[in-house]
Each structure stands twice: as structure tokens, then as C-alpha cells.
Amino acid sequence: MEFWRRAIDALDFADLMQGFTKPVVFGFILATIGCYKGLTVRGGTQGVGRATTSAAVVGSVLIIVADAFLTKLSLYLSIKSSDARNPAVRMTAGRFLSDAQRICRYNHELAS
């Protein structure tokens, strides 16, 4: 139980958002390129091979570019939204959960 409490306390909201955003963007890039290359293929089986190779290369390059862009954007937003020199200001998942629990207890006491 102690491990989970400490793990949740260590999580930053920015880390969670980055972890949920990047896979969606990467999946969208791969799906879009794969569909485009697959729907515009010509030349039979050789064309399919060339389109597959082309889709893999273009997808890899775009994922690297998107990763760099999303990382820079994430760092910019995390610095912009909180003072990086003051860790007490940063929103952590643990603090968010403890605030939510405190609000629920307060509402329960009001209802009693």
C-alpha cells in the first residue's frame, strides 16, 4: 500500500497528460499514413511492397518529428503553468487525489 501511495504522490499531471497524448498522436500518424499509402497503391504486389516500405519510413520520420515537438510543447506548458523552482506549486496526482478525498469528506459531513 505504501508503494502505491508514493507512486501516486510522485506522478505529475504533466507526465500523465504526456503519457496519454503521445500514443494517440503517434497512432493517428501511423494510421493516416498507412491508409493513405494503402489506398493510393499502384502496380500490384510490387507496388504494395514499395508502399509499405514508404509508409514505414515516412511514419518513422514523422513520429520522431512529432515526438520532439510534443516534448518541447509539454516542457513549455509545464514551465508556463507552474513555477519550476517551487515544487509546492506543482500539481501532483497524489495532491489532487488527497484534495478530492478531503472535499468528499467535507460534503459527507455537511450531508450528515
PDB file as gemmi writes it, atoms N, CA and C in Angstrom:
CRYST1    1.000    1.000    1.000  90.00  90.00  90.00 P 1                      
ATOM      1  N   MET A   1       0.821  -1.180   0.000  1.00  0.00           N  
ATOM      2  CA  MET A   1       0.000   0.000   0.000  1.00  0.00           C  
ATOM      3  C   MET A   1       0.869   1.251   0.000  1.00  0.00           C  
ATOM      4  N   GLU A   2       1.955   1.183   0.736  1.00  0.00           N  
ATOM      5  CA  GLU A   2       2.883   2.313   0.796  1.00  0.00           C  
ATOM      6  C   GLU A   2       3.467   2.624  -0.579  1.00  0.00           C  
ATOM      7  N   PHE A   3       3.777   1.574  -1.338  1.00  0.00           N  
ATOM      8  CA  PHE A   3       4.325   1.767  -2.678  1.00  0.00           C  
ATOM      9  C   PHE A   3       3.357   2.551  -3.555  1.00  0.00           C  
ATOM     10  N   TRP A   4       2.091   2.161  -3.547  1.00  0.00           N  
ATOM     11  CA  TRP A   4       1.110   2.830  -4.409  1.00  0.00           C  
ATOM     12  C   TRP A   4       0.900   4.285  -3.989  1.00  0.00           C  
ATOM     13  N   ARG A   5       0.910   4.546  -2.703  1.00  0.00           N  
ATOM     14  CA  ARG A   5       0.742   5.925  -2.246  1.00  0.00           C  
ATOM     15  C   ARG A   5       1.911   6.781  -2.710  1.00  0.00           C  
ATOM     16  N   ARG A   6       3.119   6.264  -2.571  1.00  0.00           N  
ATOM     17  CA  ARG A   6       4.294   7.017  -3.005  1.00  0.00           C  
ATOM     18  C   ARG A   6       4.344   7.158  -4.520  1.00  0.00           C  
ATOM     19  N   ALA A   7       3.936   6.134  -5.245  1.00  0.00           N  
ATOM     20  CA  ALA A   7       3.920   6.210  -6.708  1.00  0.00           C  
ATOM     21  C   ALA A   7       2.938   7.277  -7.177  1.00  0.00           C  
ATOM     22  N   ILE A   8       1.768   7.322  -6.556  1.00  0.00           N  
ATOM     23  CA  ILE A   8       0.777   8.334  -6.925  1.00  0.00           C  
ATOM     24  C   ILE A   8       1.263   9.721  -6.545  1.00  0.00           C  
ATOM     25  N   ASP A   9       1.932   9.853  -5.398  1.00  0.00           N  
ATOM     26  CA  ASP A   9       2.463  11.154  -4.990  1.00  0.00           C  
ATOM     27  C   ASP A   9       3.549  11.647  -5.950  1.00  0.00           C  
ATOM     28  N   ALA A  10       4.272  10.731  -6.567  1.00  0.00           N  
ATOM     29  CA  ALA A  10       5.367  11.109  -7.455  1.00  0.00           C  
ATOM     30  C   ALA A  10       4.883  11.527  -8.840  1.00  0.00           C  
ATOM     31  N   LEU A  11       3.667  11.177  -9.204  1.00  0.00           N  
ATOM     32  CA  LEU A  11       3.163  11.493 -10.538  1.00  0.00           C  
ATOM     33  C   LEU A  11       2.816  12.968 -10.669  1.00  0.00           C  
ATOM     34  N   ASP A  12       3.258  13.554 -11.756  1.00  0.00           N  
ATOM     35  CA  ASP A  12       2.855  14.914 -12.102  1.00  0.00           C  
ATOM     36  C   ASP A  12       1.724  14.833 -13.114  1.00  0.00           C  
ATOM     37  N   PHE A  13       0.853  15.810 -13.075  1.00  0.00           N  
ATOM     38  CA  PHE A  13      -0.243  15.865 -14.041  1.00  0.00           C  
ATOM     39  C   PHE A  13       0.314  15.971 -15.463  1.00  0.00           C  
ATOM     40  N   ALA A  14       1.399  16.720 -15.640  1.00  0.00           N  
ATOM     41  CA  ALA A  14       2.008  16.869 -16.966  1.00  0.00           C  
ATOM     42  C   ALA A  14       2.523  15.527 -17.487  1.00  0.00           C  
ATOM     43  N   ASP A  15       3.065  14.694 -16.600  1.00  0.00           N  
ATOM     44  CA  ASP A  15       3.541  13.370 -17.009  1.00  0.00           C  
ATOM     45  C   ASP A  15       2.384  12.506 -17.493  1.00  0.00           C  
ATOM     46  N   LEU A  16       1.279  12.575 -16.770  1.00  0.00           N  
ATOM     47  CA  LEU A  16       0.107  11.798 -17.182  1.00  0.00           C  
ATOM     48  C   LEU A  16      -0.418  12.264 -18.527  1.00  0.00           C  
ATOM     49  N   MET A  17      -0.513  13.566 -18.712  1.00  0.00           N  
ATOM     50  CA  MET A  17      -1.030  14.091 -19.978  1.00  0.00           C  
ATOM     51  C   MET A  17      -0.111  13.721 -21.131  1.00  0.00           C  
ATOM     52  N   GLN A  18       1.186  13.798 -20.908  1.00  0.00           N  
ATOM     53  CA  GLN A  18       2.129  13.432 -21.956  1.00  0.00           C  
ATOM     54  C   GLN A  18       2.023  11.934 -22.260  1.00  0.00           C  
ATOM     55  N   GLY A  19       1.864  11.137 -21.238  1.00  0.00           N  
ATOM     56  CA  GLY A  19       1.747   9.696 -21.430  1.00  0.00           C  
ATOM     57  C   GLY A  19       0.476   9.283 -22.154  1.00  0.00           C  
ATOM     58  N   PHE A  20      -0.573  10.061 -22.018  1.00  0.00           N  
ATOM     59  CA  PHE A  20      -1.823   9.739 -22.703  1.00  0.00           C  
ATOM     60  C   PHE A  20      -1.919  10.401 -24.075  1.00  0.00           C  
ATOM     61  N   THR A  21      -1.219  11.514 -24.281  1.00  0.00           N  
ATOM     62  CA  THR A  21      -1.329  12.255 -25.532  1.00  0.00           C  
ATOM     63  C   THR A  21      -0.439  11.679 -26.627  1.00  0.00           C  
ATOM     64  N   LYS A  22       0.794  11.384 -26.305  1.00  0.00           N  
ATOM     65  CA  LYS A  22       1.731  10.917 -27.326  1.00  0.00           C  
ATOM     66  C   LYS A  22       1.272   9.640 -28.046  1.00  0.00           C  
ATOM     67  N   PRO A  23       0.830   8.614 -27.350  1.00  0.00           N  
ATOM     68  CA  PRO A  23       0.397   7.415 -28.077  1.00  0.00           C  
ATOM     69  C   PRO A  23      -0.767   7.676 -29.028  1.00  0.00           C  
ATOM     70  N   VAL A  24      -1.669   8.562 -28.646  1.00  0.00           N  
ATOM     71  CA  VAL A  24      -2.800   8.880 -29.519  1.00  0.00           C  
ATOM     72  C   VAL A  24      -2.299   9.578 -30.787  1.00  0.00           C  
ATOM     73  N   VAL A  25      -1.396  10.538 -30.619  1.00  0.00           N  
ATOM     74  CA  VAL A  25      -0.852  11.264 -31.775  1.00  0.00           C  
ATOM     75  C   VAL A  25      -0.053  10.315 -32.663  1.00  0.00           C  
ATOM     76  N   PHE A  26       0.778   9.469 -32.070  1.00  0.00           N  
ATOM     77  CA  PHE A  26       1.575   8.537 -32.862  1.00  0.00           C  
ATOM     78  C   PHE A  26       0.680   7.549 -33.610  1.00  0.00           C  
ATOM     79  N   GLY A  27      -0.346   7.054 -32.945  1.00  0.00           N  
ATOM     80  CA  GLY A  27      -1.284   6.151 -33.604  1.00  0.00           C  
ATOM     81  C   GLY A  27      -1.999   6.822 -34.757  1.00  0.00           C  
ATOM     82  N   PHE A  28      -2.383   8.076 -34.570  1.00  0.00           N  
ATOM     83  CA  PHE A  28      -3.042   8.819 -35.645  1.00  0.00           C  
ATOM     84  C   PHE A  28      -2.105   8.986 -36.839  1.00  0.00           C  
ATOM     85  N   ILE A  29      -0.844   9.302 -36.573  1.00  0.00           N  
ATOM     86  CA  ILE A  29       0.134   9.455 -37.658  1.00  0.00           C  
ATOM     87  C   ILE A  29       0.286   8.153 -38.424  1.00  0.00           C  
ATOM     88  N   LEU A  30       0.489   7.053 -37.705  1.00  0.00           N  
ATOM     89  CA  LEU A  30       0.678   5.758 -38.379  1.00  0.00           C  
ATOM     90  C   LEU A  30      -0.556   5.340 -39.166  1.00  0.00           C  
ATOM     91  N   ALA A  31      -1.734   5.509 -38.575  1.00  0.00           N  
ATOM     92  CA  ALA A  31      -2.968   5.111 -39.256  1.00  0.00           C  
ATOM     93  C   ALA A  31      -3.207   5.955 -40.498  1.00  0.00           C  
ATOM     94  N   THR A  32      -2.964   7.252 -40.397  1.00  0.00           N  
ATOM     95  CA  THR A  32      -3.195   8.134 -41.540  1.00  0.00           C  
ATOM     96  C   THR A  32      -2.247   7.825 -42.694  1.00  0.00           C  
ATOM     97  N   ILE A  33      -0.976   7.674 -42.380  1.00  0.00           N  
ATOM     98  CA  ILE A  33      -0.002   7.377 -43.436  1.00  0.00           C  
ATOM     99  C   ILE A  33      -0.248   5.999 -44.029  1.00  0.00           C  
ATOM    100  N   GLY A  34      -0.511   5.018 -43.184  1.00  0.00           N  
ATOM    101  CA  GLY A  34      -0.772   3.670 -43.682  1.00  0.00           C  
ATOM    102  C   GLY A  34      -1.999   3.613 -44.584  1.00  0.00           C  
ATOM    103  N   CYS A  35      -3.066   4.286 -44.180  1.00  0.00           N  
ATOM    104  CA  CYS A  35      -4.279   4.307 -45.008  1.00  0.00           C  
ATOM    105  C   CYS A  35      -4.037   5.039 -46.315  1.00  0.00           C  
ATOM    106  N   TYR A  36      -3.357   6.178 -46.258  1.00  0.00           N  
ATOM    107  CA  TYR A  36      -3.097   6.944 -47.469  1.00  0.00           C  
ATOM    108  C   TYR A  36      -2.261   6.139 -48.456  1.00  0.00           C  
ATOM    109  N   LYS A  37      -1.170   5.580 -47.965  1.00  0.00           N  
ATOM    110  CA  LYS A  37      -0.293   4.798 -48.853  1.00  0.00           C  
ATOM    111  C   LYS A  37      -1.005   3.551 -49.372  1.00  0.00           C  
ATOM    112  N   GLY A  38      -1.810   2.935 -48.528  1.00  0.00           N  
ATOM    113  CA  GLY A  38      -2.529   1.736 -48.960  1.00  0.00           C  
ATOM    114  C   GLY A  38      -3.613   2.027 -49.981  1.00  0.00           C  
ATOM    115  N   LEU A  39      -4.290   3.145 -49.839  1.00  0.00           N  
ATOM    116  CA  LEU A  39      -5.367   3.488 -50.770  1.00  0.00           C  
ATOM    117  C   LEU A  39      -4.864   4.051 -52.095  1.00  0.00           C  
ATOM    118  N   THR A  40      -3.620   4.509 -52.145  1.00  0.00           N  
ATOM    119  CA  THR A  40      -3.082   5.069 -53.390  1.00  0.00           C  
ATOM    120  C   THR A  40      -2.066   4.152 -54.054  1.00  0.00           C  
ATOM    121  N   VAL A  41      -1.997   2.902 -53.645  1.00  0.00           N  
ATOM    122  CA  VAL A  41      -1.010   1.964 -54.189  1.00  0.00           C  
ATOM    123  C   VAL A  41      -1.372   1.597 -55.634  1.00  0.00           C  
ATOM    124  N   ARG A  42      -0.350   1.455 -56.473  1.00  0.00           N  
ATOM    125  CA  ARG A  42      -0.487   1.023 -57.858  1.00  0.00           C  
ATOM    126  C   ARG A  42       0.622   0.013 -58.148  1.00  0.00           C  
ATOM    127  N   GLY A  43       0.373  -0.883 -59.048  1.00  0.00           N  
ATOM    128  CA  GLY A  43       1.442  -1.769 -59.501  1.00  0.00           C  
ATOM    129  C   GLY A  43       1.439  -3.157 -58.891  1.00  0.00           C  
ATOM    130  N   GLY A  44       0.319  -3.612 -58.383  1.00  0.00           N  
ATOM    131  CA  GLY A  44       0.224  -4.981 -57.888  1.00  0.00           C  
ATOM    132  C   GLY A  44       1.027  -5.219 -56.626  1.00  0.00           C  
ATOM    133  N   THR A  45       1.585  -6.420 -56.525  1.00  0.00           N  
ATOM    134  CA  THR A  45       2.290  -6.795 -55.298  1.00  0.00           C  
ATOM    135  C   THR A  45       3.567  -5.998 -55.096  1.00  0.00           C  
ATOM    136  N   GLN A  46       4.256  -5.650 -56.192  1.00  0.00           N  
ATOM    137  CA  GLN A  46       5.460  -4.822 -56.063  1.00  0.00           C  
ATOM    138  C   GLN A  46       5.093  -3.429 -55.548  1.00  0.00           C  
ATOM    139  N   GLY A  47       3.986  -2.894 -56.004  1.00  0.00           N  
ATOM    140  CA  GLY A  47       3.515  -1.589 -55.528  1.00  0.00           C  
ATOM    141  C   GLY A  47       3.156  -1.625 -54.056  1.00  0.00           C  
ATOM    142  N   VAL A  48       2.566  -2.741 -53.630  1.00  0.00           N  
ATOM    143  CA  VAL A  48       2.222  -2.888 -52.210  1.00  0.00           C  
ATOM    144  C   VAL A  48       3.496  -2.909 -51.367  1.00  0.00           C  
ATOM    145  N   GLY A  49       4.520  -3.601 -51.840  1.00  0.00           N  
ATOM    146  CA  GLY A  49       5.796  -3.642 -51.118  1.00  0.00           C  
ATOM    147  C   GLY A  49       6.429  -2.263 -51.016  1.00  0.00           C  
ATOM    148  N   ARG A  50       6.431  -1.526 -52.139  1.00  0.00           N  
ATOM    149  CA  ARG A  50       7.003  -0.175 -52.119  1.00  0.00           C  
ATOM    150  C   ARG A  50       6.191   0.750 -51.211  1.00  0.00           C  
ATOM    151  N   ALA A  51       4.860   0.634 -51.263  1.00  0.00           N  
ATOM    152  CA  ALA A  51       4.005   1.486 -50.429  1.00  0.00           C  
ATOM    153  C   ALA A  51       4.202   1.178 -48.949  1.00  0.00           C  
ATOM    154  N   THR A  52       4.376  -0.094 -48.609  1.00  0.00           N  
ATOM    155  CA  THR A  52       4.600  -0.481 -47.218  1.00  0.00           C  
ATOM    156  C   THR A  52       5.916   0.083 -46.704  1.00  0.00           C  
ATOM    157  N   THR A  53       6.973  -0.050 -47.517  1.00  0.00           N  
ATOM    158  CA  THR A  53       8.274   0.492 -47.134  1.00  0.00           C  
ATOM    159  C   THR A  53       8.205   2.007 -46.991  1.00  0.00           C  
ATOM    160  N   SER A  54       7.557   2.649 -47.946  1.00  0.00           N  
ATOM    161  CA  SER A  54       7.423   4.104 -47.907  1.00  0.00           C  
ATOM    162  C   SER A  54       6.632   4.555 -46.677  1.00  0.00           C  
ATOM    163  N   ALA A  55       5.547   3.846 -46.363  1.00  0.00           N  
ATOM    164  CA  ALA A  55       4.740   4.197 -45.193  1.00  0.00           C  
ATOM    165  C   ALA A  55       5.542   4.035 -43.904  1.00  0.00           C  
ATOM    166  N   ALA A  56       6.352   2.982 -43.819  1.00  0.00           N  
ATOM    167  CA  ALA A  56       7.168   2.763 -42.614  1.00  0.00           C  
ATOM    168  C   ALA A  56       8.212   3.866 -42.451  1.00  0.00           C  
ATOM    169  N   VAL A  57       8.853   4.260 -43.539  1.00  0.00           N  
ATOM    170  CA  VAL A  57       9.884   5.298 -43.471  1.00  0.00           C  
ATOM    171  C   VAL A  57       9.263   6.649 -43.127  1.00  0.00           C  
ATOM    172  N   VAL A  58       8.220   7.023 -43.845  1.00  0.00           N  
ATOM    173  CA  VAL A  58       7.573   8.314 -43.592  1.00  0.00           C  
ATOM    174  C   VAL A  58       6.995   8.348 -42.178  1.00  0.00           C  
ATOM    175  N   GLY A  59       6.371   7.258 -41.746  1.00  0.00           N  
ATOM    176  CA  GLY A  59       5.809   7.191 -40.402  1.00  0.00           C  
ATOM    177  C   GLY A  59       6.872   7.334 -39.330  1.00  0.00           C  
ATOM    178  N   SER A  60       8.001   6.674 -39.512  1.00  0.00           N  
ATOM    179  CA  SER A  60       9.090   6.765 -38.531  1.00  0.00           C  
ATOM    180  C   SER A  60       9.629   8.183 -38.423  1.00  0.00           C  
ATOM    181  N   VAL A  61       9.840   8.824 -39.558  1.00  0.00           N  
ATOM    182  CA  VAL A  61      10.365  10.188 -39.546  1.00  0.00           C  
ATOM    183  C   VAL A  61       9.355  11.138 -38.899  1.00  0.00           C  
ATOM    184  N   LEU A  62       8.084  11.017 -39.256  1.00  0.00           N  
ATOM    185  CA  LEU A  62       7.074  11.904 -38.685  1.00  0.00           C  
ATOM    186  C   LEU A  62       6.889  11.673 -37.186  1.00  0.00           C  
ATOM    187  N   ILE A  63       7.036  10.446 -36.732  1.00  0.00           N  
ATOM    188  CA  ILE A  63       6.927  10.173 -35.296  1.00  0.00           C  
ATOM    189  C   ILE A  63       8.090  10.817 -34.546  1.00  0.00           C  
ATOM    190  N   ILE A  64       9.293  10.766 -35.113  1.00  0.00           N  
ATOM    191  CA  ILE A  64      10.434  11.419 -34.468  1.00  0.00           C  
ATOM    192  C   ILE A  64      10.213  12.923 -34.392  1.00  0.00           C  
ATOM    193  N   VAL A  65       9.726  13.519 -35.488  1.00  0.00           N  
ATOM    194  CA  VAL A  65       9.459  14.958 -35.502  1.00  0.00           C  
ATOM    195  C   VAL A  65       8.346  15.303 -34.509  1.00  0.00           C  
ATOM    196  N   ALA A  66       7.264  14.521 -34.515  1.00  0.00           N  
ATOM    197  CA  ALA A  66       6.147  14.773 -33.603  1.00  0.00           C  
ATOM    198  C   ALA A  66       6.576  14.599 -32.150  1.00  0.00           C  
ATOM    199  N   ASP A  67       7.429  13.613 -31.876  1.00  0.00           N  
ATOM    200  CA  ASP A  67       7.914  13.401 -30.516  1.00  0.00           C  
ATOM    201  C   ASP A  67       8.709  14.609 -30.029  1.00  0.00           C  
ATOM    202  N   ALA A  68       9.586  15.128 -30.881  1.00  0.00           N  
ATOM    203  CA  ALA A  68      10.363  16.318 -30.497  1.00  0.00           C  
ATOM    204  C   ALA A  68       9.428  17.502 -30.255  1.00  0.00           C  
ATOM    205  N   PHE A  69       8.470  17.701 -31.141  1.00  0.00           N  
ATOM    206  CA  PHE A  69       7.542  18.821 -30.994  1.00  0.00           C  
ATOM    207  C   PHE A  69       6.696  18.682 -29.732  1.00  0.00           C  
ATOM    208  N   LEU A  70       6.145  17.494 -29.487  1.00  0.00           N  
ATOM    209  CA  LEU A  70       5.299  17.290 -28.309  1.00  0.00           C  
ATOM    210  C   LEU A  70       6.090  17.412 -27.009  1.00  0.00           C  
ATOM    211  N   THR A  71       7.342  16.966 -27.019  1.00  0.00           N  
ATOM    212  CA  THR A  71       8.177  17.097 -25.826  1.00  0.00           C  
ATOM    213  C   THR A  71       8.457  18.566 -25.531  1.00  0.00           C  
ATOM    214  N   LYS A  72       8.816  19.325 -26.561  1.00  0.00           N  
ATOM    215  CA  LYS A  72       9.054  20.758 -26.366  1.00  0.00           C  
ATOM    216  C   LYS A  72       7.784  21.454 -25.881  1.00  0.00           C  
ATOM    217  N   LEU A  73       6.656  21.118 -26.486  1.00  0.00           N  
ATOM    218  CA  LEU A  73       5.381  21.723 -26.092  1.00  0.00           C  
ATOM    219  C   LEU A  73       5.041  21.375 -24.648  1.00  0.00           C  
ATOM    220  N   SER A  74       5.238  20.123 -24.287  1.00  0.00           N  
ATOM    221  CA  SER A  74       4.952  19.684 -22.920  1.00  0.00           C  
ATOM    222  C   SER A  74       5.834  20.411 -21.909  1.00  0.00           C  
ATOM    223  N   LEU A  75       7.113  20.528 -22.212  1.00  0.00           N  
ATOM    224  CA  LEU A  75       8.018  21.239 -21.310  1.00  0.00           C  
ATOM    225  C   LEU A  75       7.645  22.709 -21.205  1.00  0.00           C  
ATOM    226  N   TYR A  76       7.290  23.317 -22.314  1.00  0.00           N  
ATOM    227  CA  TYR A  76       6.890  24.721 -22.303  1.00  0.00           C  
ATOM    228  C   TYR A  76       5.642  24.920 -21.453  1.00  0.00           C  
ATOM    229  N   LEU A  77       4.649  24.052 -21.640  1.00  0.00           N  
ATOM    230  CA  LEU A  77       3.408  24.187 -20.883  1.00  0.00           C  
ATOM    231  C   LEU A  77       3.597  23.902 -19.402  1.00  0.00           C  
ATOM    232  N   SER A  78       4.460  22.945 -19.064  1.00  0.00           N  
ATOM    233  CA  SER A  78       4.672  22.633 -17.651  1.00  0.00           C  
ATOM    234  C   SER A  78       5.416  23.762 -16.950  1.00  0.00           C  
ATOM    235  N   ILE A  79       6.344  24.387 -17.635  1.00  0.00           N  
ATOM    236  CA  ILE A  79       7.059  25.524 -17.038  1.00  0.00           C  
ATOM    237  C   ILE A  79       6.134  26.735 -16.973  1.00  0.00           C  
ATOM    238  N   LYS A  80       5.325  26.911 -17.999  1.00  0.00           N  
ATOM    239  CA  LYS A  80       4.415  28.050 -18.042  1.00  0.00           C  
ATOM    240  C   LYS A  80       3.329  27.937 -16.969  1.00  0.00           C  
ATOM    241  N   SER A  81       2.823  26.731 -16.750  1.00  0.00           N  
ATOM    242  CA  SER A  81       1.701  26.573 -15.830  1.00  0.00           C  
ATOM    243  C   SER A  81       2.108  26.517 -14.362  1.00  0.00           C  
ATOM    244  N   SER A  82       3.350  26.191 -14.079  1.00  0.00           N  
ATOM    245  CA  SER A  82       3.781  26.142 -12.679  1.00  0.00           C  
ATOM    246  C   SER A  82       5.202  26.653 -12.558  1.00  0.00           C  
ATOM    247  N   ASP A  83       5.513  27.180 -11.419  1.00  0.00           N  
ATOM    248  CA  ASP A  83       6.847  27.688 -11.160  1.00  0.00           C  
ATOM    249  C   ASP A  83       7.748  26.493 -10.893  1.00  0.00           C  
ATOM    250  N   ALA A  84       8.680  26.210 -11.800  1.00  0.00           N  
ATOM    251  CA  ALA A  84       9.521  25.015 -11.700  1.00  0.00           C  
ATOM    252  C   ALA A  84      10.453  25.064 -10.489  1.00  0.00           C  
ATOM    253  N   ARG A  85      10.739  26.269  -9.987  1.00  0.00           N  
ATOM    254  CA  ARG A  85      11.635  26.374  -8.826  1.00  0.00           C  
ATOM    255  C   ARG A  85      10.903  26.137  -7.522  1.00  0.00           C  
ATOM    256  N   ASN A  86       9.566  26.121  -7.545  1.00  0.00           N  
ATOM    257  CA  ASN A  86       8.788  25.946  -6.320  1.00  0.00           C  
ATOM    258  C   ASN A  86       7.991  24.647  -6.413  1.00  0.00           C  
ATOM    259  N   PRO A  87       8.524  23.544  -5.902  1.00  0.00           N  
ATOM    260  CA  PRO A  87       7.836  22.263  -6.036  1.00  0.00           C  
ATOM    261  C   PRO A  87       6.487  22.234  -5.331  1.00  0.00           C  
ATOM    262  N   ALA A  88       6.260  23.128  -4.381  1.00  0.00           N  
ATOM    263  CA  ALA A  88       4.974  23.138  -3.673  1.00  0.00           C  
ATOM    264  C   ALA A  88       3.842  23.584  -4.581  1.00  0.00           C  
ATOM    265  N   VAL A  89       4.159  24.290  -5.670  1.00  0.00           N  
ATOM    266  CA  VAL A  89       3.133  24.796  -6.577  1.00  0.00           C  
ATOM    267  C   VAL A  89       2.705  23.739  -7.581  1.00  0.00           C  
ATOM    268  N   ARG A  90       3.581  22.796  -7.864  1.00  0.00           N  
ATOM    269  CA  ARG A  90       3.298  21.797  -8.903  1.00  0.00           C  
ATOM    270  C   ARG A  90       2.135  20.908  -8.503  1.00  0.00           C  
ATOM    271  N   MET A  91       1.270  20.634  -9.457  1.00  0.00           N  
ATOM    272  CA  MET A  91       0.105  19.780  -9.220  1.00  0.00           C  
ATOM    273  C   MET A  91       0.523  18.331  -9.402  1.00  0.00           C  
ATOM    274  N   THR A  92       0.442  17.559  -8.343  1.00  0.00           N  
ATOM    275  CA  THR A  92       0.755  16.142  -8.440  1.00  0.00           C  
ATOM    276  C   THR A  92      -0.532  15.349  -8.344  1.00  0.00           C  
ATOM    277  N   ALA A  93      -0.486  14.141  -8.875  1.00  0.00           N  
ATOM    278  CA  ALA A  93      -1.668  13.294  -8.826  1.00  0.00           C  
ATOM    279  C   ALA A  93      -2.041  12.971  -7.386  1.00  0.00           C  
ATOM    280  N   GLY A  94      -1.034  12.774  -6.533  1.00  0.00           N  
ATOM    281  CA  GLY A  94      -1.304  12.473  -5.131  1.00  0.00           C  
ATOM    282  C   GLY A  94      -2.004  13.624  -4.430  1.00  0.00           C  
ATOM    283  N   ARG A  95      -1.535  14.845  -4.690  1.00  0.00           N  
ATOM    284  CA  ARG A  95      -2.176  16.004  -4.080  1.00  0.00           C  
ATOM    285  C   ARG A  95      -3.590  16.179  -4.607  1.00  0.00           C  
ATOM    286  N   PHE A  96      -3.785  15.934  -5.901  1.00  0.00           N  
ATOM    287  CA  PHE A  96      -5.115  16.032  -6.488  1.00  0.00           C  
ATOM    288  C   PHE A  96      -6.061  15.028  -5.839  1.00  0.00           C  
ATOM    289  N   LEU A  97      -5.585  13.785  -5.664  1.00  0.00           N  
ATOM    290  CA  LEU A  97      -6.431  12.760  -5.045  1.00  0.00           C  
ATOM    291  C   LEU A  97      -6.723  13.084  -3.585  1.00  0.00           C  
ATOM    292  N   SER A  98      -5.725  13.581  -2.849  1.00  0.00           N  
ATOM    293  CA  SER A  98      -5.972  13.907  -1.446  1.00  0.00           C  
ATOM    294  C   SER A  98      -6.932  15.084  -1.332  1.00  0.00           C  
ATOM    295  N   ASP A  99      -6.849  16.066  -2.237  1.00  0.00           N  
ATOM    296  CA  ASP A  99      -7.804  17.174  -2.243  1.00  0.00           C  
ATOM    297  C   ASP A  99      -9.207  16.665  -2.538  1.00  0.00           C  
ATOM    298  N   ALA A 100      -9.319  15.740  -3.483  1.00  0.00           N  
ATOM    299  CA  ALA A 100     -10.627  15.187  -3.829  1.00  0.00           C  
ATOM    300  C   ALA A 100     -11.218  14.411  -2.650  1.00  0.00           C  
ATOM    301  N   GLN A 101     -10.388  13.666  -1.935  1.00  0.00           N  
ATOM    302  CA  GLN A 101     -10.868  12.927  -0.774  1.00  0.00           C  
ATOM    303  C   GLN A 101     -11.320  13.876   0.328  1.00  0.00           C  
ATOM    304  N   ARG A 102     -10.577  14.949   0.537  1.00  0.00           N  
ATOM    305  CA  ARG A 102     -10.941  15.927   1.552  1.00  0.00           C  
ATOM    306  C   ARG A 102     -12.285  16.585   1.201  1.00  0.00           C  
ATOM    307  N   ILE A 103     -12.495  16.903  -0.052  1.00  0.00           N  
ATOM    308  CA  ILE A 103     -13.765  17.508  -0.488  1.00  0.00           C  
ATOM    309  C   ILE A 103     -14.912  16.533  -0.282  1.00  0.00           C  
ATOM    310  N   CYS A 104     -14.687  15.266  -0.610  1.00  0.00           N  
ATOM    311  CA  CYS A 104     -15.744  14.256  -0.418  1.00  0.00           C  
ATOM    312  C   CYS A 104     -16.095  14.120   1.062  1.00  0.00           C  
ATOM    313  N   ARG A 105     -15.077  14.098   1.941  1.00  0.00           N  
ATOM    314  CA  ARG A 105     -15.342  14.012   3.377  1.00  0.00           C  
ATOM    315  C   ARG A 105     -16.117  15.229   3.862  1.00  0.00           C  
ATOM    316  N   TYR A 106     -15.740  16.396   3.392  1.00  0.00           N  
ATOM    317  CA  TYR A 106     -16.423  17.630   3.785  1.00  0.00           C  
ATOM    318  C   TYR A 106     -17.887  17.601   3.341  1.00  0.00           C  
ATOM    319  N   ASN A 107     -18.132  17.175   2.111  1.00  0.00           N  
ATOM    320  CA  ASN A 107     -19.508  17.075   1.619  1.00  0.00           C  
ATOM    321  C   ASN A 107     -20.312  16.046   2.405  1.00  0.00           C  
ATOM    322  N   HIS A 108     -19.641  14.955   2.790  1.00  0.00           N  
ATOM    323  CA  HIS A 108     -20.333  13.925   3.574  1.00  0.00           C  
ATOM    324  C   HIS A 108     -20.694  14.459   4.955  1.00  0.00           C  
ATOM    325  N   GLU A 109     -19.784  15.237   5.555  1.00  0.00           N  
ATOM    326  CA  GLU A 109     -20.072  15.826   6.869  1.00  0.00           C  
ATOM    327  C   GLU A 109     -21.198  16.834   6.786  1.00  0.00           C  
ATOM    328  N   LEU A 110     -21.263  17.583   5.699  1.00  0.00           N  
ATOM    329  CA  LEU A 110     -22.360  18.543   5.526  1.00  0.00           C  
ATOM    330  C   LEU A 110     -23.701  17.837   5.386  1.00  0.00           C  
ATOM    331  N   ALA A 111     -23.700  16.695   4.704  1.00  0.00           N  
ATOM    332  CA  ALA A 111     -24.934  15.950   4.475  1.00  0.00           C  
ATOM    333  C   ALA A 111     -25.418  15.281   5.750  1.00  0.00           C  
ATOM    334  N   SER A 112     -24.506  15.004   6.697  1.00  0.00           N  
ATOM    335  CA  SER A 112     -24.892  14.307   7.945  1.00  0.00           C  
ATOM    336  C   SER A 112     -25.560  15.221   8.930  1.00  0.00           C  
TER     337      SER A 112                                                      
END                                                                             
